[in-house]
């Protein structure tokens, strides 16, 4: 519980200084506390990425994948592998959110 309080305090300060981080930080927090919900923490983590890397509701998978791959590529990750993996993760998120019987 102490680590959860520290997270709330940390995100609260960020939200006050950088309001565009409010939604991503809320979903990041939810991902951490929803670990007992099947798919819940994963979906919340993906929504966090969407909120960080996307500014409007179209071409989300493309923008999330390209921007995430670019950022991680700057940190030394293989850009092509990262791009492919982010697309796979977004597809999995979509299958879970939209009720696919077999999200794998």
Residue frames relative to the residue before (quaternion, step in Angstrom):
aa qw qx qy qz dx dy dz
X 1.0000 0.0000 0.0000 0.0000 0.00 0.00 0.00
X 0.6057 0.5707 -0.3508 0.4294 3.57 1.08 -0.69
X 0.6561 0.4993 -0.3189 0.4675 3.60 0.98 -0.80
X 0.6168 0.5370 -0.3443 0.4611 3.61 1.07 -0.66
X 0.6453 0.5083 -0.3219 0.4707 3.60 0.96 -0.81
X 0.6377 0.5210 -0.3299 0.4617 3.60 0.98 -0.80
X 0.6372 0.5242 -0.3265 0.4611 3.58 1.01 -0.79
X 0.6484 0.5158 -0.3149 0.4630 3.58 0.93 -0.92
X 0.6602 0.5027 -0.3079 0.4654 3.58 0.90 -0.90
X 0.6650 0.5102 -0.2996 0.4558 3.58 0.91 -0.93
X 0.6992 0.4597 -0.2797 0.4707 3.60 0.82 -0.96
X 0.6082 0.5627 -0.3506 0.4365 3.57 1.05 -0.69
X 0.6630 0.4881 -0.3030 0.4800 3.58 0.95 -0.83
X 0.6365 0.5226 -0.3289 0.4621 3.60 0.99 -0.79
X 0.6607 0.5241 -0.3091 0.4397 3.56 0.90 -0.93
X 0.6470 0.5232 -0.3239 0.4502 3.57 1.02 -0.73
X 0.7326 0.4160 -0.2339 0.4854 3.59 0.98 -0.82
X 0.7959 0.1550 -0.0454 0.5834 3.58 1.04 -0.80
X 0.2086 -0.8467 0.4734 0.1247 3.61 0.29 1.23
X 0.6058 0.5678 -0.3748 0.4125 3.64 1.08 -0.53
X 0.6351 0.5242 -0.3310 0.4608 3.60 1.26 -0.22
X 0.4044 0.7448 -0.4632 0.2593 3.61 1.26 -0.09
X 0.7233 0.4335 -0.2630 0.4688 3.60 0.68 -1.04
X 0.6697 0.4803 -0.3358 0.4561 3.65 0.78 -0.83
X 0.6730 0.4947 -0.3189 0.4479 3.60 0.91 -0.80
X 0.6134 0.5389 -0.3549 0.4554 3.61 1.06 -0.66
X 0.6997 0.4536 -0.2775 0.4771 3.59 0.92 -0.87
X 0.5830 0.5470 -0.3692 0.4739 3.58 1.12 -0.54
X 0.6481 0.5089 -0.3001 0.4805 3.56 0.97 -0.88
X 0.6604 0.5087 -0.3065 0.4595 3.58 0.91 -0.93
X 0.6125 0.5493 -0.3503 0.4475 3.59 1.03 -0.77
X 0.6648 0.5089 -0.3003 0.4571 3.54 1.03 -0.79
X 0.7552 0.3880 -0.2303 0.4755 3.61 0.88 -0.82
X 0.6785 0.4951 -0.2946 0.4557 3.65 1.18 -0.35
X 0.2834 0.8064 -0.4875 0.1783 3.58 1.12 0.45
X 0.6602 0.4999 -0.3186 0.4612 3.60 1.17 -0.33
X 0.6000 0.5360 -0.3560 0.4753 3.60 1.30 -0.11
X 0.4691 -0.6902 0.4669 0.2927 3.60 -0.70 1.06
X 0.8413 0.0901 -0.1128 0.5209 3.55 -0.64 1.16
X 0.5096 0.6985 -0.4020 0.3013 3.58 1.21 -0.39
X 0.7049 0.4486 -0.2861 0.4690 3.57 0.77 -0.94
X 0.6249 0.5355 -0.3394 0.4556 3.59 1.04 -0.72
X 0.6714 0.4877 -0.2998 0.4707 3.59 0.86 -0.95
X 0.6521 0.5077 -0.3203 0.4631 3.59 0.93 -0.82
X 0.6424 0.5081 -0.3268 0.4716 3.60 1.01 -0.75
X 0.6523 0.5013 -0.3185 0.4709 3.60 1.01 -0.75
X 0.6289 0.5123 -0.3377 0.4774 3.61 1.02 -0.74
X 0.5904 0.5565 -0.3570 0.4630 3.59 1.07 -0.69
X 0.6711 0.4841 -0.2949 0.4778 3.60 0.89 -0.93
X 0.6251 0.5364 -0.3381 0.4551 3.59 0.97 -0.82
X 0.6856 0.4875 -0.2863 0.4587 3.56 0.88 -0.93
X 0.6688 0.4948 -0.3015 0.4658 3.60 1.06 -0.67
X 0.8169 0.3216 -0.1132 0.4653 3.56 0.88 -0.99
X 0.7368 0.3595 -0.2081 0.5335 3.60 1.22 0.05
X 0.2324 -0.8128 0.5231 0.1084 3.56 -0.89 0.90
X 0.7967 0.1405 -0.0953 0.5801 3.61 1.19 -0.23
X 0.6019 -0.6559 0.3417 0.3012 3.59 -1.14 0.57
X 0.6398 0.4820 -0.3952 0.4495 3.63 0.88 0.74
X 0.8206 0.1811 -0.1879 0.5085 3.55 -1.19 0.70
X 0.1610 0.8411 -0.5052 0.1069 3.57 1.09 0.67
X 0.6752 0.4920 -0.3158 0.4498 3.60 0.78 -0.97
X 0.6515 0.5232 -0.3165 0.4490 3.58 0.91 -0.88
X 0.7129 0.4542 -0.2665 0.4631 3.58 0.78 -1.04
X 0.6427 0.5145 -0.3333 0.4595 3.58 0.92 -0.85
X 0.6875 0.4908 -0.2855 0.4528 3.59 0.86 -0.94
X 0.6924 0.4753 -0.2841 0.4626 3.58 0.83 -0.97
X 0.7055 0.4616 -0.2765 0.4612 3.58 0.79 -0.96
X 0.6481 0.5079 -0.3168 0.4708 3.57 1.00 -0.79
X 0.6548 0.5038 -0.3114 0.4694 3.59 0.97 -0.84
X 0.6318 0.5241 -0.3324 0.4643 3.59 1.00 -0.77
X 0.6815 0.4881 -0.2956 0.4582 3.58 0.82 -0.96
X 0.6994 0.4483 -0.2792 0.4816 3.58 0.87 -0.90
X 0.5867 0.5680 -0.3615 0.4499 3.58 1.16 -0.57
X 0.6361 0.5236 -0.3189 0.4685 3.57 1.07 -0.71
X 0.6868 0.4513 -0.2653 0.5041 3.56 1.27 -0.43
X 0.6856 -0.5210 0.2743 0.4282 3.58 1.25 0.25
X 0.5139 0.6274 -0.4323 0.3942 3.59 1.24 -0.02
X 0.5466 -0.5887 0.4779 0.3554 3.57 -1.20 0.56
X 0.4229 -0.7528 0.4486 0.2306 3.57 -0.49 1.22
X 0.6825 0.4914 -0.3018 0.4490 3.60 0.86 -0.89
X 0.6584 0.4900 -0.3097 0.4801 3.60 0.94 -0.82
X 0.6506 0.5144 -0.3121 0.4633 3.56 0.99 -0.86
X 0.6251 0.5369 -0.3302 0.4603 3.59 0.98 -0.85
X 0.6748 0.4928 -0.2863 0.4689 3.56 0.87 -0.96
X 0.6771 0.4985 -0.2930 0.4552 3.59 0.89 -0.91
X 0.6486 0.5070 -0.3251 0.4653 3.60 0.97 -0.79
X 0.6210 0.5215 -0.3433 0.4739 3.61 1.05 -0.68
X 0.6395 0.5197 -0.3183 0.4687 3.58 0.99 -0.85
X 0.6659 0.5022 -0.3010 0.4623 3.57 0.92 -0.91
X 0.6490 0.5011 -0.3264 0.4702 3.60 0.98 -0.78
X 0.6332 0.5232 -0.3333 0.4628 3.60 1.00 -0.77
X 0.6389 0.5114 -0.3240 0.4747 3.59 1.00 -0.80
X 0.6292 0.5341 -0.3243 0.4623 3.58 0.96 -0.86
X 0.6643 0.5054 -0.3000 0.4619 3.59 0.95 -0.89
X 0.6474 0.5112 -0.3285 0.4600 3.58 0.95 -0.81
X 0.6517 0.5009 -0.3175 0.4729 3.59 0.98 -0.79
X 0.7051 0.4853 -0.2711 0.4403 3.57 0.76 -1.06
X 0.7660 0.3734 -0.1917 0.4869 3.57 0.95 -0.86
X 0.6112 -0.6605 0.3047 0.3121 3.54 1.25 0.53
X 0.2288 0.7666 -0.5683 0.1923 3.60 0.96 0.66
X 0.4883 -0.6679 0.4769 0.2966 3.55 -1.01 0.79
X 0.7756 0.1933 -0.1109 0.5905 3.57 1.15 -0.57
X 0.1439 -0.8494 0.5015 0.0801 3.62 0.13 1.24
X 0.5599 0.6320 -0.3971 0.3596 3.65 1.18 -0.13
